[in-house]
């Protein structure tokens, strides 16, 4: 028998962890449909259970397949030991 103060939770912690592990790039709406609740409830559950997810979006407004192919072709002409990669995130 449940205590009067206990609430039944629609979102099981382990099931949510598994769902995020299987599809970390899913939208909150997708998780909500899976657990039959609202996206807000999923957001709160993720916070409460300390489940983090990173959603990477690789969009650039001026991307060009042709320019990417040209760059890749030029890059292939540069030997591996002569290449330098710069991280601008800091």
Beta strands, then each sheet from edge to edge (+ up, - down):
end
